[in-house]
């Protein structure tokens, strides 16, 4: 009985312990289930949704670029491309790429570049393989989709420039994002996304990009899209309105032809750039479709520099167009009066050196207006010597030579305006008197861009420090930004002195004997006033002068003089300023002046002084050349 009672008690204790243990375990299990299903429910629901719902970034449409009248210069077009997502290729993106290469042409270098891009990006970020696919190529890829894991056809947008190469240097182009470009913006990781690489496209890239949208899509366990659940479109990029007149720009580009040249047309009152052309040019659309190695080599090895915007980055000795700067500096210092004459025998002596005038027999006695009219070198040698290099330097800087003019375009260069201090600091040698003389005719160290020459002309005519600009307004969905200055500070140059130089420019083109009289505009209401320039690129030896100086057409192209011309019009009520530079074009009066005449005539016929668009009247260069 006693043993039986002990056994019964032992069993009861064990049963109680086991029962208690089970109760604790059951409580823990219930508690855990409650925690997971109730407390953690929102988190697991989110995780489940994340597995089921995939959020994808949508690229916004890039903003258009239009001219002053709303004509489209840069727009978007539909683009079919094939992309690869590494995480969907079953761990073998190279295999998918090799198979794809059997359907569409993909070179070995291109494959290596794509695989490198795949490694650089996160595995779920798609990488573009080829763009601008034809319908036939799209169909072939779609049919072979089962054999191309991780690949798919994507419909995007590509940049298109309707005017082709006419405005290439101003607009620039867009291209794929490189590793150096990649920043914190997630848009830059989207396949096929492009950013501005030069010109206006680069300057206003952030505004043109817009902001991305999102698309929520439901996917199955394999990651295949079942349906789009929700879409939120992004904000399109801003529309950029330029000051350019597309019609005038086209005419200027055609007029320059295949010459290595540049031309700039400014509104002298507002600083608006109506035309800026650089030749030869390139097709920006080619950068969108992808340049072949041969095409790229042709561009970078062309001695005439099609990739360089010569209007803002070409630096040239201004030649005789600089004489107006010297005249204003001399008048301001008071070393000469407008009516005072200087005798030109065809040369000038300084020490044991002789400085020649372009006219071997000389011009005789000339005053300031006549010196401009005949472009007498000896006259400007003399007044440059009397004025001094530092005063010439100061006047040149006030007129925009040797400094950035502030154009809203990447790549502007400063040119060069020397002074005594500059030479000592840069070359380590003192300034020489003979260097002042050759600076007086726009040779030596002085360099200017075509834009600076146009600005110089506009400032001489307006008397104000106009600042050139290309952007007229920036329009977004909710605002319009007008980044334009309407007033400019005065130059502080006597109006009487400016008028004397303007009279000299008028004599150049409108009085018989002027260096550009043959290129005058015969319609008096459109009459222009200008200044020719011819800049040497080689030194003429004494022996050559003693025998016969070779003519430009007898020299190799790269040794011929640069041809320059600056002008404004109409003379009685100035509105437009133009500069033309033709590399190795020979004579400014024969090569650059006729081009400038045609440009100013077209500009005036297209638009009145009130800004109203007139009926364009094309002026054929051949006809005008014959009239001249």
C-alpha positions as CSV (number, residue, x, y, z in Angstrom):
1,X,0.0,0.0,0.0
2,X,2.8,2.4,1.0
3,X,4.8,1.7,-2.2
4,X,1.7,2.0,-4.3
5,X,1.0,5.4,-2.7
6,X,4.6,6.6,-3.4
7,X,4.4,5.6,-7.0
8,X,1.1,7.4,-7.4
9,X,2.6,10.6,-5.9
10,X,5.7,10.3,-8.2
11,X,3.5,9.9,-11.3
12,X,1.4,12.9,-10.3
13,X,4.5,15.1,-9.9
14,X,5.9,14.0,-13.2
15,X,2.6,14.6,-14.9
16,X,2.4,18.0,-13.3
17,X,5.9,18.9,-14.5
18,X,5.2,17.6,-18.0
19,X,1.9,19.3,-18.1
20,X,3.5,22.6,-16.9
21,X,6.2,22.2,-19.6
22,X,3.6,21.7,-22.3
23,X,1.7,24.7,-21.0
24,X,4.8,26.8,-21.2
25,X,5.6,25.6,-24.7
26,X,2.0,26.1,-25.8
27,X,2.0,29.6,-24.3
28,X,5.3,30.4,-26.1
29,X,3.9,29.0,-29.3
30,X,0.7,30.9,-29.0
31,X,2.6,34.1,-28.1
32,X,4.9,33.7,-31.0
33,X,2.0,33.1,-33.4
34,X,0.3,36.2,-32.0
35,X,3.5,38.2,-32.4
36,X,4.0,37.1,-36.0
37,X,0.4,37.3,-37.1
38,X,-0.8,40.3,-35.2
39,X,2.1,42.5,-34.0
40,X,4.4,41.8,-37.1
41,X,1.5,41.6,-39.6
42,X,2.1,45.0,-41.1
43,X,5.8,44.3,-41.7
44,X,5.2,40.9,-43.3
45,X,2.4,42.4,-45.4
46,X,4.8,45.0,-46.7
47,X,7.4,42.3,-47.4
48,X,4.8,40.3,-49.3
49,X,3.7,43.3,-51.2
50,X,7.3,44.0,-52.1
51,X,7.7,40.5,-53.5
52,X,4.5,40.9,-55.4
53,X,4.7,44.5,-56.4
54,X,7.7,45.9,-58.2
55,X,8.2,49.7,-58.3
56,X,9.9,51.0,-61.4
57,X,11.2,54.4,-62.2
58,X,9.8,56.1,-65.3
59,X,12.0,58.5,-67.3
60,X,10.4,61.9,-67.9
61,X,10.2,63.3,-71.4
62,X,13.2,65.6,-72.1
63,X,12.2,69.2,-72.6
64,X,12.1,70.6,-76.1
65,X,14.4,73.4,-77.3
66,X,12.8,75.9,-79.7
67,X,13.9,79.1,-81.4
68,X,12.5,82.6,-80.7
69,X,9.5,82.0,-82.9
70,X,8.7,78.5,-81.4
71,X,10.2,76.5,-84.2
72,X,11.5,73.2,-82.9
73,X,15.2,72.7,-82.7
74,X,15.4,69.6,-80.4
75,X,12.6,67.2,-79.7
76,X,11.9,63.6,-78.7
77,X,11.0,60.6,-80.9
78,X,10.0,57.1,-80.1
79,X,12.8,54.6,-79.9
80,X,12.7,50.8,-79.7
81,X,15.6,49.2,-77.8
82,X,16.6,45.9,-76.4
83,X,17.8,45.7,-72.7
84,X,19.2,43.1,-70.4
85,X,18.6,42.7,-66.7
86,X,21.4,40.7,-65.1
87,X,19.4,39.1,-62.3
88,X,16.9,37.6,-64.8
89,X,19.6,35.9,-67.0
90,X,19.9,32.8,-64.8
91,X,23.4,34.1,-63.8
92,X,24.6,34.1,-67.4
93,X,24.3,37.6,-69.0
94,X,27.1,36.7,-71.4
95,X,25.1,33.8,-72.7
96,X,22.1,35.9,-73.3
97,X,24.3,38.5,-75.0
98,X,25.9,35.9,-77.3
99,X,22.5,34.5,-78.3
100,X,21.3,38.1,-79.0
101,X,24.3,38.7,-81.1
102,X,23.1,36.0,-83.5
103,X,19.9,38.0,-84.1
104,X,21.2,41.6,-84.3
105,X,24.8,42.7,-85.0
106,X,26.8,43.2,-81.8
107,X,30.6,43.6,-82.1
108,X,33.1,42.1,-79.7
109,X,34.1,45.5,-78.4
110,X,30.5,46.4,-77.9
111,X,29.9,43.1,-76.0
112,X,32.8,43.8,-73.7
113,X,31.5,47.3,-73.0
114,X,28.0,46.0,-72.3
115,X,29.3,43.3,-69.9
116,X,31.4,45.9,-68.1
117,X,28.3,48.1,-67.7
118,X,26.4,45.1,-66.3
119,X,29.1,44.5,-63.7
120,X,29.2,48.2,-62.8
121,X,25.4,48.5,-62.2
122,X,23.3,46.6,-59.7
123,X,21.9,43.3,-60.9
124,X,18.3,44.5,-61.1
125,X,19.1,47.6,-63.2
126,X,18.6,47.0,-66.9
127,X,21.4,47.8,-69.3
128,X,20.8,48.9,-72.9
129,X,22.2,46.6,-75.6
130,X,21.1,48.3,-78.8
131,X,18.8,51.2,-79.6
132,X,16.9,52.4,-82.7
133,X,15.8,48.9,-83.6
134,X,13.8,48.3,-86.8
135,X,10.5,46.6,-86.7
136,X,12.1,43.5,-88.2
137,X,14.7,43.4,-85.5
138,X,12.0,43.9,-82.8
139,X,10.0,41.0,-84.2
140,X,12.9,38.6,-84.3
141,X,13.8,39.3,-80.7
142,X,10.2,38.9,-79.5
143,X,9.9,35.5,-81.3
144,X,13.2,34.3,-79.7
145,X,12.3,35.6,-76.2
146,X,12.4,32.0,-74.6
147,X,16.0,31.7,-75.6
148,X,16.9,35.2,-74.3
149,X,16.4,35.2,-70.5
150,X,16.7,38.6,-69.0
151,X,16.2,40.5,-72.3
152,X,13.2,42.5,-73.3
153,X,12.1,45.1,-75.8
154,X,11.7,48.6,-74.2
155,X,10.0,51.6,-75.8
156,X,11.8,54.8,-74.9
157,X,12.6,58.2,-76.4
158,X,15.5,59.4,-78.4
159,X,16.6,63.0,-79.0
160,X,16.1,64.3,-82.5
161,X,17.3,67.6,-84.1
162,X,15.0,68.5,-87.0
163,X,17.5,71.1,-88.3
164,X,20.4,68.6,-88.3
165,X,23.8,70.2,-88.3
166,X,22.7,73.8,-88.8
167,X,22.7,74.5,-85.0
168,X,24.8,71.7,-83.8
169,X,27.4,73.7,-82.0
170,X,24.8,75.8,-80.2
171,X,22.4,73.0,-79.2
172,X,25.1,70.4,-78.5
173,X,24.0,66.8,-78.2
174,X,23.0,64.2,-75.6
175,X,24.7,60.9,-75.0
176,X,24.7,57.9,-72.6
177,X,25.6,58.4,-68.9
178,X,29.2,57.4,-68.2
179,X,30.7,56.2,-64.9
180,X,32.1,59.7,-64.4
181,X,28.6,61.3,-64.9
182,X,26.8,59.0,-62.5
183,X,25.7,60.9,-59.4
184,X,23.0,60.4,-56.8
185,X,20.2,60.9,-59.3
186,X,18.5,57.5,-59.8
187,X,17.4,58.6,-63.3
188,X,21.0,58.3,-64.5
189,X,20.8,54.5,-63.9
190,X,17.8,54.0,-66.2
191,X,18.7,52.1,-69.4
192,X,19.2,54.4,-72.4
193,X,19.0,57.6,-70.3
194,X,20.9,60.4,-71.9
195,X,22.3,63.7,-70.6
196,X,23.5,66.8,-72.3
197,X,27.2,66.6,-73.2
198,X,27.7,70.0,-74.9
199,X,26.0,73.2,-75.8
200,X,22.6,74.2,-74.6
201,X,21.8,70.6,-73.9
202,X,24.6,70.5,-71.3
203,X,24.0,74.0,-69.9
204,X,20.3,73.4,-69.1
205,X,20.6,69.7,-68.6
206,X,19.0,69.6,-65.2
207,X,16.0,71.7,-66.3
208,X,15.6,69.7,-69.5
209,X,15.6,66.3,-67.6
210,X,12.5,66.9,-65.6
211,X,11.6,64.6,-62.7
212,X,11.0,60.8,-62.9
213,X,7.6,59.1,-62.4
214,X,6.9,55.6,-60.9
215,X,5.1,52.5,-62.1
216,X,3.8,49.8,-59.7
217,X,3.6,46.5,-61.5
218,X,2.5,43.1,-60.2
219,X,4.9,40.3,-60.8
220,X,4.7,36.5,-60.4
221,X,7.3,34.3,-58.6
222,X,9.5,34.3,-61.7
223,X,9.5,38.1,-61.8
224,X,7.4,38.3,-64.9
225,X,5.1,41.3,-65.1
226,X,1.4,40.4,-64.7
227,X,-0.2,43.8,-64.7
228,X,0.4,47.5,-63.9
229,X,-1.2,48.4,-60.6
230,X,-0.6,52.1,-60.4
231,X,1.3,54.7,-62.4
232,X,2.4,58.2,-61.4
233,X,3.8,60.2,-64.3
234,X,6.8,62.4,-63.7
235,X,7.3,66.0,-64.6
236,X,8.4,66.7,-68.2
237,X,11.5,68.7,-68.7
238,X,11.3,72.5,-69.2
239,X,11.0,73.9,-72.7
240,X,14.0,76.2,-73.5
241,X,13.3,79.1,-75.8
242,X,16.4,80.4,-77.5
243,X,17.1,83.8,-79.0
244,X,18.1,82.2,-82.3
245,X,16.2,82.7,-85.5
246,X,16.2,79.3,-87.0
247,X,15.7,80.6,-90.5
248,X,18.6,83.0,-90.2
249,X,20.7,80.3,-88.6
250,X,20.1,78.0,-91.5
251,X,21.0,80.7,-94.0
252,X,24.2,81.6,-92.2
253,X,25.3,78.0,-92.0
254,X,24.6,77.5,-95.7
255,X,26.5,80.7,-96.5
256,X,29.6,79.6,-94.6
257,X,29.5,76.3,-96.5
258,X,32.5,74.0,-95.9
259,X,34.9,76.8,-95.0
260,X,36.6,76.6,-91.7
261,X,34.7,79.7,-90.5
262,X,32.4,81.2,-87.9
263,X,29.8,84.0,-87.8
264,X,27.8,85.6,-85.0
265,X,24.8,88.0,-85.3
266,X,23.8,90.0,-82.3
267,X,21.0,92.4,-81.4
268,X,23.0,95.4,-80.3
269,X,20.2,96.6,-77.9
270,X,19.4,93.4,-76.1
271,X,22.5,91.2,-76.6
272,X,20.4,88.4,-78.1
273,X,22.3,86.1,-80.3
274,X,20.2,85.7,-83.5
275,X,22.6,83.4,-85.1
276,X,25.8,81.6,-84.1
277,X,27.3,79.3,-86.7
278,X,30.6,77.4,-86.9
279,X,31.8,75.5,-89.9
280,X,32.4,72.8,-90.8
281,X,29.8,71.2,-88.5
282,X,28.5,67.8,-87.6
283,X,25.2,66.0,-87.3
284,X,24.1,65.7,-83.6
285,X,21.7,63.0,-84.5
286,X,24.6,60.7,-85.2
287,X,25.6,60.8,-81.6
288,X,22.2,59.5,-80.6
289,X,22.3,56.5,-83.0
290,X,25.9,55.9,-82.1
291,X,29.0,56.9,-84.1
292,X,31.0,54.2,-85.8
293,X,34.8,54.2,-85.3
294,X,35.3,55.5,-88.8
295,X,32.9,58.4,-88.3
296,X,34.5,59.4,-85.1
297,X,38.0,59.3,-86.6
298,X,36.8,61.4,-89.5
299,X,35.6,64.0,-87.0
300,X,38.6,64.2,-84.7
301,X,41.2,64.1,-87.5
302,X,39.6,66.7,-89.8
303,X,42.0,69.7,-89.8
304,X,39.1,72.1,-90.1
305,X,37.9,71.1,-86.6
306,X,34.2,70.3,-87.0
307,X,33.7,69.5,-83.3
308,X,35.0,72.9,-82.2
309,X,32.5,75.8,-81.8
310,X,34.8,78.4,-83.5
311,X,32.4,81.2,-82.6
312,X,33.2,81.0,-78.9
313,X,36.4,78.9,-78.8
314,X,38.3,79.9,-82.0
315,X,41.0,82.4,-81.1
316,X,42.3,84.6,-83.9
317,X,44.4,87.6,-84.4
318,X,41.7,90.3,-85.1
319,X,43.8,92.1,-87.7
320,X,42.5,95.4,-88.9
321,X,39.1,95.0,-87.1
322,X,41.1,95.9,-84.0
323,X,42.0,99.3,-85.3
324,X,38.7,100.7,-84.0
325,X,39.9,99.9,-80.5
326,X,43.2,101.7,-81.0
327,X,41.4,104.7,-82.5
328,X,39.1,105.0,-79.4
329,X,42.0,104.6,-77.0
330,X,44.0,107.3,-78.9
331,X,41.0,109.7,-78.9
332,X,40.3,109.1,-75.2
333,X,44.0,109.9,-74.3
334,X,43.9,112.9,-76.6
335,X,47.0,112.0,-78.6
336,X,45.2,112.8,-81.9
337,X,42.1,114.6,-83.1
338,X,39.7,113.1,-85.8
339,X,40.8,115.7,-88.4
340,X,44.5,115.5,-87.7
341,X,46.4,113.8,-90.6
342,X,49.3,111.4,-90.5
343,X,51.5,110.8,-93.6
344,X,51.8,107.2,-94.8
345,X,54.8,106.6,-97.1
346,X,54.1,102.8,-97.1
347,X,56.2,102.0,-94.0
348,X,57.3,103.3,-90.6
349,X,60.7,103.2,-89.0
350,X,61.2,102.4,-85.3
351,X,64.9,102.0,-84.3
352,X,66.5,99.8,-86.9
353,X,63.2,98.0,-87.7
354,X,60.8,98.9,-90.6
355,X,57.1,98.2,-90.2
356,X,55.2,98.0,-93.5
357,X,51.8,99.2,-94.6
358,X,49.7,96.7,-96.5
359,X,49.8,99.2,-99.5
360,X,53.4,99.2,-100.7
361,X,53.3,102.8,-102.0
362,X,51.5,104.2,-99.0
363,X,48.3,106.2,-98.6
364,X,49.7,109.7,-98.2
365,X,48.1,112.0,-95.7
366,X,45.0,110.5,-94.0
367,X,42.8,111.5,-91.1
368,X,41.0,109.1,-88.8
369,X,38.0,108.4,-91.0
370,X,40.2,107.9,-94.1
371,X,42.5,105.7,-92.1
372,X,39.6,103.4,-91.3
373,X,38.3,103.6,-94.9
374,X,41.7,102.6,-96.4
375,X,42.8,100.5,-93.4
376,X,46.1,102.4,-93.3
377,X,48.6,100.5,-91.2
378,X,51.1,103.4,-90.7
379,X,48.3,105.6,-89.3
380,X,47.5,103.1,-86.6
381,X,51.2,102.3,-86.0
382,X,51.7,105.9,-85.1
383,X,48.7,106.4,-82.9
384,X,49.3,103.1,-81.1
385,X,52.9,104.3,-80.3
386,X,51.5,107.6,-79.0
387,X,48.8,105.9,-76.9
388,X,50.8,103.1,-75.3
389,X,50.0,99.4,-74.9
390,X,48.4,99.7,-71.4
391,X,45.8,102.2,-72.6
392,X,45.0,100.1,-75.6
393,X,44.7,97.1,-73.3
394,X,42.2,98.9,-71.1
395,X,40.0,100.1,-74.0
396,X,40.0,96.6,-75.5
397,X,38.9,95.0,-72.2
398,X,36.0,97.6,-72.0
399,X,34.9,96.5,-75.5
400,X,35.0,92.8,-74.6
401,X,38.4,91.7,-76.0
402,X,40.6,89.4,-73.9
403,X,37.9,88.5,-71.3
404,X,34.9,86.2,-71.1
405,X,31.8,87.9,-72.4
406,X,29.4,85.8,-70.2
407,X,27.6,83.9,-73.0
408,X,25.3,81.2,-71.6
409,X,27.1,78.4,-73.5
410,X,29.9,76.1,-72.2
411,X,33.3,76.3,-73.8
412,X,33.8,80.1,-74.2
413,X,37.4,81.1,-74.3
414,X,38.9,84.4,-73.2
415,X,41.1,85.4,-76.1
416,X,44.1,87.5,-75.2
417,X,44.8,91.2,-74.7
418,X,48.4,91.8,-73.8
419,X,49.9,94.4,-71.5
420,X,53.3,95.2,-70.1
421,X,52.5,93.4,-66.8
422,X,51.1,90.4,-68.7
423,X,54.3,89.9,-70.8
424,X,56.5,90.3,-67.8
425,X,54.5,87.7,-65.8
426,X,53.9,85.3,-68.6
427,X,57.0,85.4,-70.8
428,X,59.4,87.0,-68.3
429,X,60.6,89.7,-70.7
430,X,59.9,93.5,-70.9
431,X,57.5,94.9,-73.4
432,X,59.1,96.3,-76.6
433,X,58.0,99.4,-78.6
434,X,57.7,97.4,-81.8
435,X,55.1,95.1,-80.1
436,X,52.9,98.1,-79.5
437,X,53.0,98.9,-83.2
438,X,51.9,95.5,-84.4
439,X,49.3,95.3,-81.6
440,X,48.0,98.5,-83.2
441,X,47.0,96.6,-86.3
442,X,45.6,93.6,-84.5
443,X,48.6,91.3,-84.8
444,X,51.2,90.1,-82.3
445,X,49.9,88.6,-79.1
446,X,46.3,89.9,-79.3
447,X,43.7,87.2,-79.9
448,X,39.9,87.4,-80.1
449,X,37.0,85.1,-80.7
450,X,34.3,85.8,-83.3
451,X,31.8,86.3,-80.5
452,X,34.2,88.9,-78.9
453,X,34.4,90.7,-82.2
454,X,30.6,90.9,-82.5
455,X,30.4,92.1,-79.0
456,X,33.1,94.7,-79.6
457,X,31.1,96.0,-82.6
458,X,27.8,96.1,-80.7
459,X,29.4,98.0,-77.9
460,X,30.9,100.5,-80.2
461,X,27.5,101.1,-81.7
462,X,25.4,101.1,-78.6
463,X,27.9,102.7,-76.2
464,X,26.8,100.2,-73.5
465,X,28.4,97.0,-72.1
466,X,26.0,94.6,-73.7
467,X,26.2,91.0,-72.6
468,X,25.4,88.3,-75.2
469,X,22.9,85.6,-74.4
470,X,21.2,82.7,-76.1
471,X,18.4,81.7,-73.6
472,X,15.3,83.8,-74.0
473,X,13.0,82.0,-71.5
474,X,12.6,78.7,-69.6
475,X,9.0,77.3,-69.4
476,X,7.9,74.7,-66.9
477,X,4.4,73.4,-66.2
478,X,4.0,76.0,-63.4
479,X,6.3,78.9,-64.2
480,X,8.1,80.9,-66.8
481,X,11.7,82.1,-66.1
482,X,13.1,84.9,-68.2
483,X,16.9,85.1,-67.5
484,X,17.5,88.2,-69.6
485,X,19.1,91.5,-68.7
486,X,17.2,94.4,-70.1
487,X,19.6,97.2,-69.2
488,X,23.4,97.5,-69.6
489,X,25.8,99.9,-68.0
490,X,27.4,102.6,-70.1
491,X,31.0,102.1,-71.3
492,X,32.0,105.5,-70.3
493,X,33.3,106.3,-73.8
494,X,32.5,109.7,-75.4
495,X,29.6,109.5,-77.8
496,X,31.5,111.9,-80.1
497,X,34.4,109.4,-80.3
498,X,32.1,106.5,-81.0
499,X,30.5,108.4,-83.8
500,X,33.9,109.1,-85.4
501,X,34.6,105.4,-85.5
502,X,31.1,104.6,-86.8
503,X,31.7,107.2,-89.6
504,X,35.0,105.4,-90.4
505,X,33.2,102.1,-90.6
506,X,30.6,103.7,-92.9
507,X,33.3,104.9,-95.2
508,X,34.8,101.4,-95.4
509,X,31.6,100.1,-97.0
510,X,29.8,103.0,-98.6
511,X,32.4,105.4,-100.0
512,X,34.3,104.5,-103.2
513,X,37.8,103.5,-102.3
514,X,36.7,101.9,-99.0
515,X,38.2,98.4,-98.5
516,X,34.7,96.8,-98.5
517,X,32.9,99.1,-101.0
518,X,32.4,96.2,-103.4
519,X,30.5,94.4,-100.7
520,X,28.2,97.2,-99.7
521,X,24.4,96.8,-99.3
522,X,22.9,98.9,-102.1
523,X,19.5,99.2,-100.5
524,X,20.0,102.4,-98.5
525,X,17.4,101.4,-95.8
526,X,19.5,98.3,-95.1
527,X,23.0,99.9,-95.6
528,X,25.7,98.5,-93.4
529,X,28.9,99.9,-92.0
530,X,31.9,97.7,-91.3
531,X,35.6,97.0,-91.0
532,X,37.7,94.6,-92.9
533,X,40.5,92.6,-91.4
534,X,43.3,90.3,-92.7
535,X,45.4,88.5,-90.2
536,X,48.7,87.0,-91.1
537,X,49.5,83.5,-89.8
538,X,53.1,83.5,-91.1
539,X,56.1,85.9,-91.0
540,X,57.0,87.5,-94.3
541,X,60.8,87.6,-94.6
542,X,62.8,90.6,-95.8
543,X,64.0,88.7,-98.9
544,X,60.4,88.0,-99.8
545,X,59.5,91.7,-99.5
546,X,62.5,92.6,-101.6
547,X,61.4,90.3,-104.4
548,X,57.7,89.6,-104.3
549,X,55.3,88.8,-101.5
550,X,53.5,85.6,-102.4
551,X,49.7,85.9,-102.8
552,X,47.4,83.8,-100.7
553,X,46.4,81.6,-103.6
554,X,50.0,80.7,-104.1
555,X,50.4,79.4,-100.6
556,X,49.3,76.1,-99.0
557,X,45.9,76.5,-97.3
558,X,47.3,76.5,-93.7
559,X,49.7,79.4,-94.5
560,X,47.1,81.7,-96.0
561,X,45.9,84.8,-94.0
562,X,42.7,84.7,-92.0
563,X,39.8,86.8,-93.4
564,X,37.7,88.9,-91.0
565,X,34.9,91.4,-91.2
566,X,32.7,93.1,-88.6
567,X,29.7,95.3,-89.3
568,X,26.5,96.7,-88.1
569,X,23.2,97.6,-89.8
570,X,21.2,99.5,-90.7
571,X,23.6,102.5,-90.5
572,X,20.9,105.1,-89.8
573,X,19.1,103.1,-87.1
574,X,21.5,100.3,-85.9
575,X,20.1,97.1,-84.6
576,X,22.3,94.2,-85.8
577,X,26.0,93.5,-85.3
578,X,27.9,90.8,-87.1
579,X,31.3,89.2,-87.2
580,X,32.7,86.8,-89.7
581,X,36.0,84.9,-89.5
582,X,37.1,82.6,-92.3
583,X,40.2,80.6,-91.4
584,X,42.9,81.0,-94.1
585,X,40.3,82.7,-96.3
586,X,42.8,85.3,-97.6
587,X,41.5,88.8,-97.8
588,X,38.8,90.1,-95.4
589,X,37.3,92.4,-98.1
590,X,37.1,89.6,-100.7
591,X,36.1,86.6,-98.5
592,X,34.5,87.7,-95.2
593,X,32.8,90.9,-96.2
594,X,30.5,89.4,-98.9
595,X,29.4,86.8,-96.4
596,X,28.6,89.4,-93.7
597,X,26.7,91.5,-96.3
598,X,24.4,88.6,-97.2
599,X,23.9,87.8,-93.5
600,X,22.9,91.4,-92.5
601,X,20.7,91.7,-95.6
602,X,18.8,88.5,-94.7
603,X,18.5,89.5,-91.0
604,X,17.0,92.9,-91.9
605,X,14.6,91.4,-94.4
606,X,13.4,88.8,-91.9
607,X,12.7,91.0,-89.0
608,X,11.9,94.7,-88.6
609,X,13.2,96.9,-85.8
610,X,10.0,96.2,-83.9
611,X,10.6,92.5,-83.9
612,X,7.9,91.6,-86.4
613,X,8.6,88.7,-88.6
614,X,8.8,89.8,-92.2
615,X,8.5,87.6,-95.3
616,X,12.0,86.1,-95.8
617,X,13.7,87.0,-99.0
618,X,16.5,84.6,-99.8
619,X,19.6,86.3,-101.2
620,X,21.7,84.0,-103.2
621,X,25.4,84.6,-102.7
622,X,26.2,84.2,-106.4
623,X,23.9,87.0,-107.4
624,X,25.2,89.4,-104.7
625,X,28.8,88.6,-105.6
626,X,28.1,89.5,-109.2
627,X,26.4,92.8,-108.1
628,X,29.4,93.6,-105.9
